[in-house]
Amino acid sequence: MGELANAILEEGGNVIGVIPKGLFKREVAHAGLTELREVGSMHERKSLMADLSDGFIALPGGFGTIEEIFEIITWSQLGMHRKPCGLLNVCHYYDNLIRFLDHAVTEQFIKAKHHSTILIDERPDVLLDKFEAYKAPETAQWIDRKTI
């Protein structure tokens, strides 16, 4: 995330960091952020990031990255937001995950309309074009995120 933040800042963009207070002892916060917000928990962190974001892109990463993108995709499925969600499939990093999701649709564990809300490309510019063109499917809101 540091490299991405640096690139955005070098181009004159703004970067807002959101970190739980307890992580400051273990993680070094980026010193050059436009703004750094401290929250009390990981759930508060994800909720605030969702509120601040226009869309969500997962770059190649580990368990935390996968957990966060799947939670935000689930929030979309539940009608808690209508923002685009995507995977930047750098060097085919997410190919096996994409095959798994396709398999889950075939086995009817994931609805095709929900699978289609995940935008995927290996080129950042093309993925961003897909984000610009994204129209969220009509989904009944199952739950209000503010009440959980």
Contacts in CASP RR format, 6 or more apart in sequence:
PFRMAT RR
TARGET T0000
AUTHOR 0000-0000-0000
METHOD contacts of the structure
MODEL  1
MGELANAILEEGGNVIGVIPKGLFKREVAHAGLTELREVGSMHERKSLMA
DLSDGFIALPGGFGTIEEIFEIITWSQLGMHRKPCGLLNVCHYYDNLIRF
LDHAVTEQFIKAKHHSTILIDERPDVLLDKFEAYKAPETAQWIDRKTI
1 30 0 8 1.000
2 30 0 8 1.000
4 59 0 8 1.000
5 15 0 8 1.000
5 30 0 8 1.000
5 32 0 8 1.000
5 33 0 8 1.000
8 14 0 8 1.000
8 15 0 8 1.000
9 15 0 8 1.000
9 32 0 8 1.000
9 33 0 8 1.000
9 34 0 8 1.000
13 34 0 8 1.000
14 34 0 8 1.000
14 35 0 8 1.000
15 30 0 8 1.000
15 32 0 8 1.000
15 33 0 8 1.000
15 34 0 8 1.000
15 35 0 8 1.000
16 33 0 8 1.000
16 34 0 8 1.000
16 35 0 8 1.000
16 36 0 8 1.000
16 37 0 8 1.000
16 52 0 8 1.000
17 29 0 8 1.000
17 30 0 8 1.000
17 33 0 8 1.000
17 35 0 8 1.000
17 36 0 8 1.000
17 37 0 8 1.000
18 36 0 8 1.000
18 37 0 8 1.000
18 39 0 8 1.000
18 45 0 8 1.000
18 48 0 8 1.000
18 49 0 8 1.000
18 52 0 8 1.000
19 27 0 8 1.000
19 29 0 8 1.000
19 36 0 8 1.000
19 37 0 8 1.000
19 38 0 8 1.000
19 39 0 8 1.000
19 45 0 8 1.000
20 38 0 8 1.000
20 39 0 8 1.000
20 40 0 8 1.000
20 41 0 8 1.000
20 42 0 8 1.000
20 44 0 8 1.000
20 45 0 8 1.000
21 38 0 8 1.000
21 39 0 8 1.000
21 40 0 8 1.000
22 40 0 8 1.000
24 38 0 8 1.000
29 36 0 8 1.000
30 36 0 8 1.000
37 48 0 8 1.000
39 45 0 8 1.000
39 48 0 8 1.000
46 68 0 8 1.000
46 71 0 8 1.000
46 72 0 8 1.000
47 145 0 8 1.000
50 56 0 8 1.000
50 72 0 8 1.000
50 75 0 8 1.000
50 81 0 8 1.000
50 83 0 8 1.000
50 145 0 8 1.000
53 83 0 8 1.000
54 83 0 8 1.000
55 83 0 8 1.000
55 84 0 8 1.000
55 85 0 8 1.000
55 131 0 8 1.000
56 69 0 8 1.000
56 72 0 8 1.000
56 83 0 8 1.000
56 84 0 8 1.000
56 85 0 8 1.000
56 86 0 8 1.000
57 85 0 8 1.000
57 86 0 8 1.000
57 87 0 8 1.000
57 88 0 8 1.000
57 127 0 8 1.000
57 131 0 8 1.000
58 65 0 8 1.000
58 66 0 8 1.000
58 68 0 8 1.000
58 69 0 8 1.000
58 86 0 8 1.000
58 87 0 8 1.000
58 88 0 8 1.000
58 94 0 8 1.000
59 65 0 8 1.000
59 88 0 8 1.000
59 90 0 8 1.000
60 88 0 8 1.000
60 90 0 8 1.000
60 91 0 8 1.000
60 93 0 8 1.000
60 94 0 8 1.000
61 93 0 8 1.000
66 97 0 8 1.000
69 85 0 8 1.000
69 86 0 8 1.000
69 87 0 8 1.000
72 81 0 8 1.000
72 85 0 8 1.000
73 85 0 8 1.000
73 114 0 8 1.000
73 117 0 8 1.000
73 118 0 8 1.000
75 81 0 8 1.000
75 145 0 8 1.000
76 82 0 8 1.000
76 83 0 8 1.000
76 85 0 8 1.000
76 114 0 8 1.000
76 117 0 8 1.000
76 136 0 8 1.000
76 139 0 8 1.000
77 114 0 8 1.000
77 117 0 8 1.000
77 139 0 8 1.000
78 139 0 8 1.000
78 141 0 8 1.000
78 142 0 8 1.000
78 143 0 8 1.000
79 139 0 8 1.000
79 140 0 8 1.000
79 141 0 8 1.000
79 142 0 8 1.000
79 143 0 8 1.000
80 141 0 8 1.000
80 142 0 8 1.000
80 143 0 8 1.000
80 144 0 8 1.000
80 145 0 8 1.000
81 145 0 8 1.000
82 136 0 8 1.000
83 136 0 8 1.000
84 117 0 8 1.000
84 119 0 8 1.000
84 130 0 8 1.000
84 131 0 8 1.000
84 134 0 8 1.000
84 136 0 8 1.000
85 117 0 8 1.000
85 118 0 8 1.000
85 119 0 8 1.000
86 118 0 8 1.000
86 119 0 8 1.000
86 120 0 8 1.000
86 127 0 8 1.000
86 131 0 8 1.000
87 94 0 8 1.000
87 97 0 8 1.000
87 98 0 8 1.000
87 118 0 8 1.000
87 119 0 8 1.000
87 120 0 8 1.000
88 121 0 8 1.000
88 122 0 8 1.000
88 124 0 8 1.000
88 127 0 8 1.000
89 95 0 8 1.000
89 98 0 8 1.000
89 120 0 8 1.000
89 121 0 8 1.000
89 122 0 8 1.000
90 122 0 8 1.000
91 122 0 8 1.000
92 122 0 8 1.000
94 120 0 8 1.000
98 120 0 8 1.000
101 110 0 8 1.000
101 115 0 8 1.000
101 118 0 8 1.000
102 115 0 8 1.000
104 110 0 8 1.000
104 115 0 8 1.000
105 111 0 8 1.000
105 112 0 8 1.000
105 115 0 8 1.000
113 137 0 8 1.000
116 137 0 8 1.000
117 136 0 8 1.000
117 137 0 8 1.000
119 127 0 8 1.000
119 130 0 8 1.000
119 131 0 8 1.000
119 134 0 8 1.000
120 127 0 8 1.000
121 127 0 8 1.000
121 130 0 8 1.000
END
